[in-house]
Amino acid sequence: MKKHLPILLIIAFLFPVTSGVWARPGKTVNPILFKISYQAETATPQLIIGEVTGAISACAGTVSASPAIQQFTVSASGLSADVLVTAPADFEVSLTADGTFSASVMLTQTSGLISSQVVYVRSSAQAVAGNISGDVALTSGEVTQTARVTGHINPLPLVSPIPDQTLQNGQLTMGVIFTGTARIFNWTNDNTSIGLAASGNQGIPSFTAVNTGAAPVTAHITVTPAPASYAYAANSSANSVSLINTITGNTEQVITEGMPANSSPQRLLFNPDKSLLYVENEGSHTIAVINTVTNKVVTTFPAGFDPVGMVISPDGSKLYITDGSTNQLTTISTADYSVIKTVTTGNIPYDLTISADGTKLYIINAGSNIVQFYDIATGYFEYAIITGTTPNSIIISPDNKTLYVANYNSHDVAVIDIAARRIQYKIDVGTAANCLAISPDGARLYVSLINDKKVIVINTLSRSIVTPIDVGQNPAGITTNSDGSKVYVVNSLSPYISVINAATNAVTQQIPVQSGGRFMAILSDNECPGLPVQFAITVNPSAVPVDISIPNSFSPNGDGSNDLWAIAGLSAYPQNTVEVFNRYGQRIFRSAGYSTSWDGTFNGHPVPPATYYYIVNLKNGKKALSGSVTVVK
């Protein structure tokens, strides 16, 4: 009744006025009509998308699975319809982490409300190898929101095709060397009767084929490229570099030979194809070069007085090294490790990074609290920005648009817009920011807090700290693997490397190493099973013995009669070899297969009439035939 009160008051107010008008005699008056409407107040529809968390990774041809997925929350109010959630290409969505995923799902609203509904996102089996990204679309009526999701798809390791072989009993097979993108190859053999073992790894050496039966025998060899994950860790206190199998957590080799005395290795850097590893030795002021196939030091060269920072050009032709004591940047040719150029930088150039196109260097100076923009082509420092107190580490985003600088003493991370040449914002980390790493998709920044035994995870989109992660003592260098699913933290005062699962932000493994290390480098980290390749070795039974008739003389005089040394029956032994020697032991004729008979010449000239000596090897597992042949005129 209360909501109708204003209407009644208006009617009551108008009634005497209208009554008076109508009461005048002799005057006709049209009535005045009023239309009064009442509209209830409605809420504005809202869709609120929470922060996207987690890390998507998968092998090519398969979907990602929990916990290697991403998720975000959806809240809403004032809706007039349910919310359709549509995945972008290469992704699928679900309302449960381990449930059924599809191209779209529907969020049901109740009285226009949705309260913190979680949407899970995984990569689809159709996604191709490499980084993938897209926007999940959420639509309710005319209200639309999006959530950016990212992931990385690992390629499958490959083995190159291998040709089949066909031989006879007693013949030697061709040795097989496996090639491809994998580092380890495992093989199995389904028929050991041919003289080959049932299984093995790496290559198959030449062996004698066996078939003592009456019918051909075929063995099928299946070669599978195996998952492999290897990394190098610098052992600064032991003057060595360790090769680590990160799947097993075992150190498979410690490289000491060729490392200079008191080398104190710190930073590690691969050339573009990872065939060489450059080791920055702060103690011996050198760079050691390790061949990653042989794992041997192939050379060392001087690198100034105090090498602290090191990057390589995208084409691998140049190394750029900063010297923290002499305040210099040195450019070195990787062709002969000679110095190309040396320029003076700011005070204590502790670290540097390079643009993706190799045209710019960005150098932080811990003593002058700046980052310098250096143009490689002109050799000029174009610009400098004050970053914070004692910048200690710098990295560039995968899209080449943003620099991140860890400031040790101002306890923050400066985020710099490269194009605008200005700091966009700073993220306070509360304590000494030591080293940095970024996920391949650029969505997560990792910062080691050397005094707190922690690594913090920062969402680069929301500019917020996601979580701190407890690691070892004095965490230093951080390295992400190629798909961003794992993060490796070198704890300089703990005898292990902490391995963080990027999807759960929890330490899942501790790899034993020598304490005193600061940095590591991942050689290979593809843990996907490769596609097998099969080839066959067919062994025929020994040929029916054929009598060999070897003439003991012939007359190569051009009269058309008996001009060639024709050996009857050799065609039954296609692998045969024939050799002829003079009385001095000089070989004057050799043939494999004897497709062309000897015509009595040597180097194109007729040999003199004499007795010569031959060896005919039928390659049938039996002793070679030998004897003499006389050349007559």
C-alpha positions as CSV (number, residue, x, y, z in Angstrom):
1,M,0.0,0.0,0.0
2,K,2.9,2.4,0.8
3,K,4.2,2.4,-2.8
4,H,0.8,3.7,-4.1
5,L,0.7,6.6,-1.6
6,P,2.3,9.3,-3.9
7,I,-0.3,8.5,-6.6
8,L,-3.2,8.9,-4.2
9,L,-1.8,12.2,-3.0
10,I,-1.6,13.5,-6.5
11,I,-5.2,12.5,-7.2
12,A,-6.3,14.1,-4.0
13,F,-4.5,17.3,-4.9
14,L,-6.0,17.5,-8.4
15,F,-9.5,16.6,-7.4
16,P,-10.7,20.0,-6.1
17,V,-9.1,21.9,-9.0
18,T,-10.8,19.8,-11.6
19,S,-14.0,19.8,-9.7
20,G,-14.0,23.6,-9.6
21,V,-13.5,23.9,-13.3
22,W,-16.2,21.4,-14.1
23,A,-18.7,23.2,-11.8
24,R,-18.7,26.5,-13.8
25,P,-22.2,26.9,-15.4
26,G,-22.4,27.3,-19.1
27,K,-18.9,26.1,-19.8
28,T,-17.9,22.8,-21.3
29,V,-14.6,21.6,-20.2
30,N,-12.6,18.6,-21.5
31,P,-11.3,16.4,-18.7
32,I,-7.5,16.4,-18.0
33,L,-6.1,12.9,-18.1
34,F,-2.8,11.9,-16.3
35,K,-0.7,8.7,-17.0
36,I,1.5,7.8,-14.1
37,S,3.9,4.8,-14.4
38,Y,6.1,3.1,-11.9
39,Q,9.4,1.3,-13.0
40,A,11.3,-0.9,-10.6
41,E,15.1,-0.4,-10.4
42,T,17.2,-3.2,-12.0
43,A,20.9,-4.0,-11.4
44,T,23.5,-3.5,-14.2
45,P,24.8,-6.9,-15.4
46,Q,28.4,-7.7,-14.4
47,L,30.8,-10.4,-15.2
48,I,33.9,-10.5,-13.1
49,I,36.9,-12.7,-14.2
50,G,39.5,-13.7,-11.7
51,E,43.2,-14.1,-12.2
52,V,44.3,-16.9,-14.6
53,T,46.7,-19.2,-12.7
54,G,48.5,-22.4,-13.5
55,A,50.7,-23.5,-16.5
56,I,49.6,-25.4,-19.5
57,S,52.1,-27.8,-21.0
58,A,51.7,-31.0,-23.1
59,C,53.3,-33.2,-25.7
60,A,52.3,-32.6,-29.3
61,G,49.3,-34.8,-30.2
62,T,48.0,-35.1,-26.6
63,V,45.9,-32.9,-24.3
64,S,47.4,-31.4,-21.2
65,A,46.3,-32.9,-17.9
66,S,45.9,-31.7,-14.4
67,P,48.0,-30.1,-12.9
68,A,49.4,-28.8,-16.2
69,I,46.3,-26.7,-16.8
70,Q,45.1,-23.2,-16.2
71,Q,42.1,-22.0,-14.3
72,F,40.2,-18.8,-13.3
73,T,37.1,-17.9,-11.4
74,V,33.9,-16.3,-12.7
75,S,31.5,-14.2,-10.6
76,A,28.4,-12.4,-11.9
77,S,25.4,-10.3,-10.8
78,G,22.4,-8.9,-12.6
79,L,22.4,-11.5,-15.4
80,S,19.4,-12.2,-17.4
81,A,20.9,-15.4,-19.0
82,D,23.4,-18.1,-18.4
83,V,27.0,-17.6,-19.3
84,L,28.4,-19.4,-22.4
85,V,32.2,-20.0,-22.0
86,T,33.9,-20.7,-25.3
87,A,37.5,-21.8,-25.6
88,P,39.8,-20.3,-28.3
89,A,41.5,-22.5,-30.9
90,D,44.0,-25.0,-29.4
91,F,42.2,-25.0,-26.0
92,E,39.3,-26.8,-24.3
93,V,37.3,-25.8,-21.2
94,S,35.6,-27.7,-18.3
95,L,34.0,-27.0,-14.9
96,T,36.1,-29.7,-13.2
97,A,39.9,-30.2,-13.3
98,D,39.7,-33.9,-14.2
99,G,36.4,-33.9,-15.9
100,T,35.2,-33.7,-19.5
101,F,36.7,-30.9,-21.5
102,S,35.0,-29.5,-24.6
103,A,35.0,-26.4,-26.9
104,S,32.4,-24.7,-24.6
105,V,30.6,-25.0,-21.3
106,M,27.6,-23.2,-19.8
107,L,27.7,-21.5,-16.4
108,T,24.2,-21.4,-14.8
109,Q,23.1,-18.2,-13.1
110,T,20.6,-18.2,-10.2
111,S,18.6,-15.1,-9.9
112,G,21.2,-13.4,-12.0
113,L,24.1,-14.4,-9.7
114,I,27.2,-16.6,-10.1
115,S,29.5,-17.0,-7.2
116,S,33.2,-17.8,-7.8
117,Q,32.6,-20.6,-10.4
118,V,36.0,-22.1,-11.4
119,V,36.7,-22.6,-15.2
120,Y,39.5,-25.0,-16.1
121,V,41.4,-24.8,-19.4
122,R,43.6,-27.3,-21.1
123,S,45.4,-27.5,-24.4
124,S,43.8,-29.6,-27.1
125,A,45.3,-32.6,-29.0
126,Q,45.3,-30.5,-32.2
127,A,47.6,-27.8,-30.8
128,V,50.9,-27.7,-32.7
129,A,54.3,-27.6,-31.1
130,G,55.4,-24.2,-29.7
131,N,53.8,-21.4,-27.6
132,I,50.0,-21.2,-27.9
133,S,47.6,-18.5,-26.6
134,G,44.1,-17.2,-26.9
135,D,41.1,-15.6,-25.2
136,V,38.4,-17.6,-23.5
137,A,35.1,-15.7,-24.4
138,L,32.4,-15.5,-21.7
139,T,29.0,-14.2,-22.9
140,S,25.6,-13.6,-21.2
141,G,23.2,-11.7,-23.3
142,E,25.0,-8.5,-24.3
143,V,27.6,-8.8,-21.6
144,T,31.0,-10.2,-22.8
145,Q,34.3,-10.7,-21.0
146,T,37.5,-12.5,-22.0
147,A,40.3,-14.4,-20.1
148,R,43.7,-14.7,-21.8
149,V,45.2,-18.2,-21.5
150,T,48.6,-19.5,-22.7
151,G,50.5,-22.7,-23.0
152,H,53.4,-24.5,-24.5
153,I,53.4,-27.7,-26.6
154,N,56.5,-29.7,-26.7
155,P,57.5,-31.3,-30.0
156,L,58.0,-35.1,-30.1
157,P,61.6,-36.2,-30.4
158,L,62.2,-37.7,-33.8
159,V,64.4,-40.4,-35.3
160,S,65.4,-40.2,-39.0
161,P,64.2,-43.0,-41.3
162,I,66.5,-46.0,-41.6
163,P,66.8,-48.0,-44.8
164,D,66.2,-51.7,-44.8
165,Q,69.1,-54.2,-45.4
166,T,69.1,-57.5,-47.3
167,L,72.1,-59.9,-47.0
168,Q,73.1,-63.5,-47.2
169,N,74.2,-65.7,-44.4
170,G,77.7,-64.9,-43.4
171,Q,77.8,-61.4,-44.7
172,L,78.5,-58.3,-42.6
173,T,75.6,-55.9,-42.1
174,M,76.0,-52.2,-42.4
175,G,76.4,-50.4,-39.1
176,V,73.5,-48.2,-38.1
177,I,73.9,-44.7,-36.6
178,F,70.6,-43.2,-35.4
179,T,70.1,-39.5,-36.1
180,G,67.2,-37.2,-35.3
181,T,66.2,-34.6,-32.7
182,A,66.5,-36.9,-29.7
183,R,69.6,-37.4,-27.7
184,I,68.8,-41.0,-26.7
185,F,67.6,-43.8,-29.0
186,N,66.3,-47.2,-27.7
187,W,65.8,-50.2,-30.1
188,T,64.2,-53.6,-29.9
189,N,64.6,-56.6,-32.3
190,D,61.9,-59.2,-32.8
191,N,64.1,-61.9,-34.3
192,T,67.5,-62.6,-32.6
193,S,68.2,-65.5,-34.9
194,I,69.8,-63.2,-37.4
195,G,72.7,-62.6,-34.9
196,L,71.4,-59.4,-33.4
197,A,70.6,-58.9,-29.7
198,A,67.0,-58.4,-28.6
199,S,67.4,-54.7,-27.5
200,G,69.9,-51.9,-27.0
201,N,70.4,-48.2,-27.2
202,Q,72.2,-45.8,-29.4
203,G,73.6,-47.3,-32.7
204,I,73.9,-50.9,-33.9
205,P,77.4,-51.9,-34.9
206,S,78.1,-54.1,-37.9
207,F,77.6,-57.8,-37.3
208,T,77.7,-61.1,-39.2
209,A,74.2,-62.0,-40.5
210,V,73.1,-65.5,-39.7
211,N,70.6,-67.7,-41.5
212,T,71.3,-71.5,-41.5
213,G,67.9,-72.4,-42.8
214,A,66.5,-72.8,-46.3
215,A,64.2,-69.7,-46.4
216,P,64.8,-66.0,-45.9
217,V,64.6,-64.7,-42.3
218,T,63.5,-61.1,-41.5
219,A,64.0,-59.2,-38.3
220,H,62.1,-56.0,-37.6
221,I,64.0,-53.4,-35.5
222,T,62.0,-50.7,-33.8
223,V,63.8,-47.6,-32.8
224,T,62.2,-45.2,-30.3
225,P,63.6,-41.7,-29.5
226,A,63.6,-41.6,-25.7
227,P,62.7,-38.6,-23.5
228,A,65.8,-36.9,-22.1
229,S,66.4,-33.9,-19.8
230,Y,69.9,-32.7,-19.2
231,A,71.3,-29.6,-17.6
232,Y,74.7,-28.2,-16.6
233,A,75.4,-26.7,-13.2
234,A,78.4,-24.5,-12.3
235,N,80.2,-25.6,-9.2
236,S,82.0,-22.4,-8.3
237,S,83.6,-23.8,-5.1
238,A,84.9,-26.9,-6.8
239,N,86.1,-25.3,-10.1
240,S,83.9,-27.7,-12.2
241,V,80.7,-28.1,-14.2
242,S,78.3,-30.9,-13.6
243,L,76.1,-32.6,-16.3
244,I,72.9,-33.6,-14.6
245,N,70.1,-35.9,-15.7
246,T,67.1,-33.9,-14.4
247,I,64.7,-36.9,-14.8
248,T,66.7,-39.2,-12.5
249,G,68.3,-36.4,-10.5
250,N,71.7,-38.0,-11.0
251,T,75.0,-36.2,-11.9
252,E,76.3,-38.2,-14.8
253,Q,79.5,-36.4,-15.3
254,V,81.7,-33.7,-13.6
255,I,83.8,-31.7,-16.0
256,T,87.1,-30.7,-14.5
257,E,89.7,-31.4,-17.1
258,G,90.6,-28.2,-19.0
259,M,89.0,-25.9,-16.4
260,P,91.5,-23.3,-15.2
261,A,92.8,-23.5,-11.6
262,N,90.7,-21.3,-9.2
263,S,88.3,-20.7,-12.1
264,S,85.2,-20.3,-9.8
265,P,82.7,-20.8,-12.7
266,Q,79.5,-18.8,-12.4
267,R,77.4,-18.1,-15.5
268,L,76.6,-20.6,-18.2
269,L,75.5,-19.8,-21.7
270,F,74.8,-21.9,-24.8
271,N,75.4,-21.0,-28.4
272,P,72.2,-21.0,-30.4
273,D,72.3,-24.7,-31.4
274,K,73.5,-25.7,-28.0
275,S,76.6,-27.5,-29.4
276,L,78.8,-25.3,-27.2
277,L,78.6,-24.2,-23.6
278,Y,80.3,-21.0,-22.5
279,V,81.4,-21.0,-18.9
280,E,82.2,-17.6,-17.3
281,N,85.0,-18.1,-14.8
282,E,85.1,-15.2,-12.4
283,G,88.1,-16.5,-10.5
284,S,90.4,-17.1,-13.5
285,H,89.0,-14.2,-15.5
286,T,88.4,-16.5,-18.5
287,I,85.7,-18.1,-20.5
288,A,85.9,-21.9,-20.9
289,V,84.2,-23.5,-24.0
290,I,82.7,-27.0,-23.6
291,N,81.7,-29.2,-26.5
292,T,78.3,-30.5,-25.4
293,V,78.7,-33.7,-27.4
294,T,82.0,-34.8,-25.9
295,N,81.6,-32.8,-22.7
296,K,85.2,-31.7,-22.9
297,V,86.7,-28.2,-22.6
298,V,87.9,-27.4,-26.1
299,T,89.4,-24.0,-25.3
300,T,89.6,-21.1,-22.9
301,F,90.2,-17.5,-23.6
302,P,90.7,-14.3,-21.5
303,A,87.6,-12.3,-20.6
304,G,88.9,-9.1,-18.9
305,F,89.6,-8.6,-15.2
306,D,86.2,-9.4,-13.6
307,P,83.7,-11.0,-16.1
308,V,80.2,-10.8,-14.5
309,G,77.6,-10.6,-17.3
310,M,77.5,-12.5,-20.6
311,V,75.0,-12.8,-23.5
312,I,75.4,-14.1,-27.1
313,S,74.0,-12.7,-30.4
314,P,71.1,-14.5,-31.9
315,D,73.3,-15.8,-34.7
316,G,75.9,-17.0,-32.3
317,S,78.7,-15.0,-33.9
318,K,79.5,-12.6,-31.0
319,L,79.7,-12.8,-27.2
320,Y,79.1,-9.7,-25.1
321,I,80.8,-9.6,-21.7
322,T,80.6,-7.0,-19.0
323,D,83.5,-6.4,-16.6
324,G,82.4,-5.4,-13.1
325,S,85.7,-3.9,-12.0
326,T,86.9,-2.1,-15.1
327,N,83.4,-0.9,-16.1
328,Q,83.7,-2.2,-19.7
329,L,81.6,-4.0,-22.3
330,T,83.7,-6.3,-24.5
331,T,82.5,-7.8,-27.8
332,I,84.2,-11.0,-28.7
333,S,84.1,-13.0,-32.0
334,T,83.1,-16.6,-31.5
335,A,85.0,-17.5,-34.7
336,D,88.4,-17.1,-33.1
337,Y,87.5,-15.6,-29.7
338,S,89.3,-12.3,-30.5
339,V,88.2,-9.0,-29.1
340,I,86.2,-6.9,-31.6
341,K,85.5,-3.9,-29.5
342,T,85.6,-2.6,-25.9
343,V,83.6,0.4,-24.6
344,T,83.2,2.0,-21.2
345,T,79.9,1.5,-19.4
346,G,78.4,2.9,-16.2
347,N,79.6,1.9,-12.8
348,I,79.6,-1.9,-12.1
349,P,77.8,-3.3,-15.2
350,Y,76.6,-6.4,-13.4
351,D,74.2,-8.0,-15.8
352,L,72.9,-7.5,-19.4
353,T,70.4,-8.9,-21.8
354,I,69.9,-8.6,-25.6
355,S,67.0,-7.9,-27.9
356,A,65.5,-10.7,-29.9
357,D,66.8,-9.2,-33.2
358,G,70.3,-8.7,-31.8
359,T,70.4,-5.0,-32.3
360,K,70.2,-3.7,-28.7
361,L,71.9,-4.5,-25.4
362,Y,70.4,-3.5,-22.1
363,I,73.0,-3.2,-19.3
364,I,72.3,-2.6,-15.6
365,N,74.9,-0.8,-13.6
366,A,74.8,-1.8,-9.9
367,G,77.0,1.2,-8.9
368,S,75.1,3.9,-10.7
369,N,71.6,2.4,-10.4
370,I,70.8,2.6,-14.1
371,V,70.0,0.5,-17.1
372,Q,71.7,1.6,-20.3
373,F,70.3,1.2,-23.8
374,Y,73.2,0.3,-26.1
375,D,72.9,0.3,-29.9
376,I,75.2,-2.5,-31.2
377,A,75.4,-1.2,-34.8
378,T,76.5,2.3,-33.9
379,G,78.3,1.5,-30.7
380,Y,76.5,4.3,-28.8
381,F,74.7,4.3,-25.5
382,E,71.3,5.8,-26.5
383,Y,69.6,6.2,-23.2
384,A,69.7,5.5,-19.5
385,I,67.0,5.0,-16.9
386,I,67.3,5.0,-13.1
387,T,65.9,1.6,-12.1
388,G,66.2,1.5,-8.3
389,T,69.0,0.8,-5.7
390,T,71.7,-1.7,-6.8
391,P,70.1,-3.4,-9.8
392,N,71.3,-7.0,-9.7
393,S,69.6,-8.9,-12.5
394,I,67.8,-8.0,-15.8
395,I,65.7,-10.0,-18.3
396,I,63.7,-9.2,-21.4
397,S,60.1,-10.4,-21.9
398,P,59.5,-13.0,-24.7
399,D,57.6,-10.4,-26.8
400,N,60.7,-8.1,-26.6
401,K,58.6,-5.2,-25.2
402,T,59.4,-5.2,-21.5
403,L,62.5,-5.2,-19.3
404,Y,62.4,-6.5,-15.7
405,V,65.1,-5.4,-13.3
406,A,65.6,-6.8,-9.8
407,N,66.8,-4.1,-7.5
408,Y,68.8,-5.7,-4.6
409,N,68.8,-2.9,-2.1
410,S,65.5,-1.2,-2.9
411,H,63.7,-4.5,-2.6
412,D,61.6,-4.2,-5.8
413,V,61.4,-5.2,-9.4
414,A,61.3,-2.3,-12.0
415,V,59.1,-3.0,-15.0
416,I,60.3,-0.9,-18.0
417,D,58.5,-0.2,-21.3
418,I,61.3,-0.5,-23.9
419,A,59.5,1.5,-26.6
420,A,58.5,4.3,-24.2
421,R,61.8,4.2,-22.3
422,R,60.2,4.6,-19.0
423,I,59.4,2.6,-15.8
424,Q,55.7,1.5,-16.0
425,Y,55.6,0.5,-12.4
426,K,57.5,-1.2,-9.6
427,I,56.6,-4.4,-7.7
428,D,57.7,-4.4,-4.0
429,V,59.1,-7.8,-3.0
430,G,59.9,-6.7,0.6
431,T,63.5,-7.9,0.7
432,A,66.7,-8.2,-1.5
433,A,65.7,-9.1,-5.0
434,N,68.5,-11.3,-6.4
435,C,67.9,-13.1,-9.8
436,L,65.1,-13.3,-12.3
437,A,63.5,-15.7,-14.7
438,I,60.4,-15.5,-16.9
439,S,58.0,-18.1,-18.2
440,P,58.1,-18.7,-22.0
441,D,54.7,-17.1,-22.4
442,G,55.7,-14.1,-20.4
443,A,52.9,-14.5,-17.9
444,R,54.9,-15.4,-14.8
445,L,58.0,-13.7,-13.4
446,Y,60.2,-15.5,-10.8
447,V,62.4,-13.6,-8.3
448,S,64.8,-15.2,-6.0
449,L,65.0,-13.7,-2.5
450,I,68.5,-14.5,-1.3
451,N,67.9,-13.6,2.3
452,D,64.5,-15.2,2.7
453,K,65.2,-18.7,1.2
454,K,62.3,-18.1,-1.1
455,V,61.3,-17.6,-4.7
456,I,58.3,-15.4,-5.4
457,V,56.0,-15.8,-8.4
458,I,54.6,-12.6,-10.0
459,N,51.7,-12.5,-12.4
460,T,52.9,-10.0,-15.0
461,L,49.4,-9.2,-16.2
462,S,47.9,-8.3,-12.8
463,R,51.3,-7.1,-11.5
464,S,50.7,-9.0,-8.3
465,I,52.6,-11.5,-6.3
466,V,51.0,-14.9,-6.6
467,T,52.8,-16.8,-3.9
468,P,56.2,-17.3,-2.2
469,I,57.9,-20.7,-2.5
470,D,60.3,-22.1,0.1
471,V,63.5,-23.2,-1.5
472,G,67.1,-23.7,-0.3
473,Q,69.6,-21.4,1.4
474,N,70.7,-18.3,-0.6
475,P,68.7,-18.9,-3.8
476,A,70.4,-17.4,-6.8
477,G,70.0,-18.3,-10.5
478,I,66.6,-19.3,-11.8
479,T,65.9,-21.2,-15.0
480,T,62.6,-22.2,-16.6
481,N,62.4,-25.1,-19.0
482,S,61.1,-24.7,-22.6
483,D,57.4,-25.1,-21.8
484,G,57.5,-23.3,-18.5
485,S,56.2,-26.3,-16.6
486,K,59.3,-26.5,-14.4
487,V,61.5,-23.9,-12.7
488,Y,65.0,-24.7,-11.5
489,V,66.5,-22.8,-8.6
490,V,70.2,-23.0,-7.7
491,N,70.6,-22.5,-4.0
492,S,74.2,-21.3,-3.6
493,L,74.6,-22.5,0.0
494,S,72.5,-25.7,-0.2
495,P,73.7,-28.9,-1.8
496,Y,70.8,-29.2,-4.2
497,I,68.8,-27.5,-6.9
498,S,65.1,-27.0,-6.2
499,V,62.7,-28.0,-8.9
500,I,59.3,-26.2,-8.9
501,N,56.2,-27.4,-10.6
502,A,54.9,-24.2,-12.2
503,A,51.3,-25.4,-12.2
504,T,51.2,-26.0,-8.4
505,N,54.0,-23.6,-7.3
506,A,55.4,-26.3,-5.1
507,V,58.9,-27.9,-5.0
508,T,58.6,-31.4,-6.3
509,Q,62.3,-32.4,-6.5
510,Q,65.7,-31.6,-5.1
511,I,68.6,-32.5,-7.4
512,P,71.8,-33.1,-5.4
513,V,74.7,-30.9,-6.5
514,Q,77.9,-29.4,-5.0
515,S,77.1,-26.3,-2.9
516,G,78.6,-23.0,-4.0
517,G,76.9,-22.9,-7.4
518,R,75.0,-19.9,-8.7
519,F,73.7,-20.7,-12.2
520,M,72.6,-23.6,-14.4
521,A,71.7,-24.1,-18.1
522,I,69.3,-26.6,-19.5
523,L,70.7,-28.6,-22.4
524,S,67.5,-30.5,-23.3
525,D,64.2,-30.8,-21.4
526,N,61.8,-32.7,-23.7
527,E,60.2,-35.4,-21.7
528,C,57.8,-36.4,-24.4
529,P,58.0,-40.0,-25.8
530,G,59.0,-40.0,-29.4
531,L,57.4,-41.7,-32.3
532,P,59.1,-45.1,-33.2
533,V,60.6,-45.9,-36.6
534,Q,61.0,-49.4,-37.9
535,F,63.3,-51.0,-40.4
536,A,64.0,-54.5,-41.4
537,I,67.1,-56.7,-41.9
538,T,66.5,-59.7,-44.1
539,V,69.0,-62.5,-44.2
540,N,68.8,-65.0,-47.1
541,P,70.2,-68.5,-46.7
542,S,73.6,-69.2,-48.2
543,A,73.5,-69.5,-51.9
544,V,73.7,-73.0,-53.4
545,P,77.5,-73.5,-53.9
546,V,78.6,-72.7,-57.4
547,D,81.9,-73.9,-58.7
548,I,84.3,-71.2,-59.4
549,S,86.5,-71.6,-62.5
550,I,89.6,-69.3,-62.4
551,P,91.7,-69.4,-65.6
552,N,95.5,-69.7,-65.0
553,S,96.3,-67.7,-68.1
554,F,94.9,-65.3,-70.8
555,S,96.3,-63.4,-73.7
556,P,95.1,-59.7,-73.8
557,N,96.6,-59.0,-77.3
558,G,93.4,-57.7,-78.9
559,D,92.8,-60.5,-81.3
560,G,89.3,-61.1,-79.9
561,S,90.2,-64.4,-78.4
562,N,90.9,-64.9,-74.7
563,D,91.5,-61.2,-74.2
564,L,89.9,-61.0,-70.7
565,W,90.5,-62.9,-67.5
566,A,86.9,-64.3,-67.2
567,I,86.1,-66.0,-63.9
568,A,83.1,-68.3,-64.3
569,G,80.6,-68.5,-61.4
570,L,81.5,-65.2,-59.6
571,S,78.0,-63.8,-60.3
572,A,76.6,-66.2,-57.6
573,Y,78.6,-64.3,-55.0
574,P,77.7,-60.6,-55.6
575,Q,79.7,-59.3,-52.6
576,N,83.0,-60.8,-53.9
577,T,86.2,-58.9,-54.3
578,V,89.1,-59.7,-56.7
579,E,92.6,-58.5,-56.3
580,V,95.7,-59.0,-58.6
581,F,99.3,-58.4,-57.5
582,N,102.7,-58.4,-59.4
583,R,105.7,-60.3,-58.1
584,Y,106.7,-57.3,-56.0
585,G,103.4,-57.3,-54.0
586,Q,102.0,-54.2,-55.7
587,R,98.3,-54.4,-56.3
588,I,97.6,-53.7,-59.9
589,F,93.9,-54.6,-60.1
590,R,91.0,-54.6,-57.7
591,S,87.2,-55.1,-58.3
592,A,84.2,-55.3,-55.9
593,G,81.6,-57.6,-57.5
594,Y,83.8,-58.2,-60.6
595,S,81.3,-56.7,-62.9
596,T,84.1,-56.1,-65.4
597,S,86.8,-58.7,-66.1
598,W,90.4,-57.7,-65.9
599,D,91.8,-56.8,-69.3
600,G,95.5,-57.1,-68.4
601,T,96.1,-53.4,-67.9
602,F,97.4,-51.3,-65.0
603,N,96.7,-47.6,-64.9
604,G,95.5,-47.8,-68.5
605,H,98.7,-49.5,-69.8
606,P,99.2,-53.1,-70.8
607,V,101.1,-55.1,-68.2
608,P,104.1,-57.0,-69.5
609,P,103.8,-60.8,-70.0
610,A,104.5,-62.4,-66.6
611,T,103.0,-64.4,-63.8
612,Y,100.7,-62.5,-61.5
613,Y,99.0,-63.5,-58.2
614,Y,95.4,-63.2,-57.2
615,I,93.1,-63.3,-54.2
616,V,89.4,-63.9,-54.8
617,N,87.2,-63.5,-51.7
618,L,83.7,-64.7,-52.3
619,K,82.5,-63.1,-49.0
620,N,80.6,-66.3,-48.2
621,G,82.2,-66.9,-44.8
622,K,84.8,-69.2,-46.3
623,K,88.5,-68.8,-46.9
624,A,89.5,-66.7,-49.9
625,L,90.7,-68.3,-53.1
626,S,94.3,-67.6,-54.2
627,G,96.7,-68.6,-57.0
628,S,98.5,-67.3,-60.0
629,V,97.6,-66.2,-63.5
630,T,100.0,-65.8,-66.5
631,V,99.6,-63.0,-69.0
632,V,100.8,-64.1,-72.4
633,K,101.0,-62.3,-75.7
